[in-house]
């Protein structure tokens, strides 16, 4: 299973856009929540060993996606936004 360069580029652009939105927002907008929810299929998380990509980069990418998912679970809106922003910038 390969992910095309165009797909990775599009995901990166979406993450960069979401990061900019988080910089200006006091809460996590629903559009950013939806982007984080889309990481699992976008990253082929069910079959990570089948990805043909640099192992170091995919490890960092999966760690950031995990942290983003975890950040969404904060009850405190400020901590949620802060931790999500850090994960998205990772």
C-alpha positions as CSV (number, residue, x, y, z in Angstrom):
1,X,0.0,0.0,0.0
2,X,1.4,3.3,-1.0
3,X,0.2,6.8,-0.3
4,X,0.8,9.2,-3.1
5,X,3.0,12.2,-2.6
6,X,-0.1,14.3,-3.6
7,X,-2.1,12.7,-0.7
8,X,0.7,13.4,1.8
9,X,1.0,17.0,0.5
10,X,-2.7,17.6,0.8
11,X,-2.8,16.3,4.4
12,X,0.2,18.5,5.3
13,X,-1.6,21.5,3.8
14,X,-4.7,20.7,5.8
15,X,-2.7,20.3,9.0
16,X,-0.9,23.6,8.4
17,X,-4.2,25.4,7.8
18,X,-5.7,23.9,11.0
19,X,-2.6,25.0,12.9
20,X,-3.2,28.6,11.7
21,X,-6.8,28.4,12.7
22,X,-5.8,27.1,16.2
23,X,-3.4,30.0,16.6
24,X,-6.2,32.5,16.1
25,X,-8.9,30.6,18.0
26,X,-9.6,30.4,21.7
27,X,-11.3,27.0,21.3
28,X,-10.9,24.0,19.0
29,X,-13.1,24.6,16.0
30,X,-15.2,21.7,14.7
31,X,-13.3,21.7,11.4
32,X,-10.1,20.9,13.3
33,X,-11.8,18.1,15.2
34,X,-13.0,16.6,11.9
35,X,-9.5,16.8,10.5
36,X,-8.0,15.0,13.5
37,X,-10.8,12.4,13.2
38,X,-9.7,11.8,9.5
39,X,-6.1,10.9,10.5
40,X,-6.9,7.2,10.9
41,X,-8.0,6.5,7.4
42,X,-5.6,9.1,5.9
43,X,-2.6,7.5,7.5
44,X,-3.8,4.0,6.9
45,X,-3.5,3.4,10.7
46,X,-5.1,0.0,10.5
47,X,-2.1,-1.3,8.4
48,X,0.9,0.9,9.2
49,X,3.5,-1.8,8.4
50,X,2.3,-1.8,4.8
51,X,3.2,1.9,4.3
52,X,6.1,2.6,2.0
53,X,7.6,5.6,3.6
54,X,10.6,6.7,5.7
55,X,10.2,4.8,9.0
56,X,11.5,7.7,11.0
57,X,9.0,10.1,9.5
58,X,6.0,7.8,9.8
59,X,6.9,7.2,13.5
60,X,6.9,10.9,14.1
61,X,3.7,11.3,12.1
62,X,1.9,8.6,14.0
63,X,3.1,10.0,17.4
64,X,1.8,13.4,16.5
65,X,-1.6,12.0,15.3
66,X,-1.8,10.0,18.6
67,X,-1.1,13.2,20.6
68,X,-3.7,15.1,18.6
69,X,-6.3,12.4,19.3
70,X,-5.5,12.4,23.0
71,X,-5.6,16.2,23.2
72,X,-9.2,16.2,22.0
73,X,-10.2,14.3,25.2
74,X,-9.3,17.2,27.6
75,X,-12.3,18.5,29.5
76,X,-10.6,21.9,29.9
77,X,-11.0,23.8,26.6
78,X,-7.8,25.8,27.0
79,X,-5.7,22.6,27.6
80,X,-7.5,20.9,24.7
81,X,-6.6,23.7,22.4
82,X,-3.0,24.1,23.7
83,X,-2.2,20.4,23.5
84,X,-3.8,20.0,20.1
85,X,-1.8,22.9,18.7
86,X,1.5,21.4,20.0
87,X,0.6,18.0,18.5
88,X,-0.3,19.6,15.1
89,X,3.0,21.6,15.1
90,X,5.0,18.5,15.9
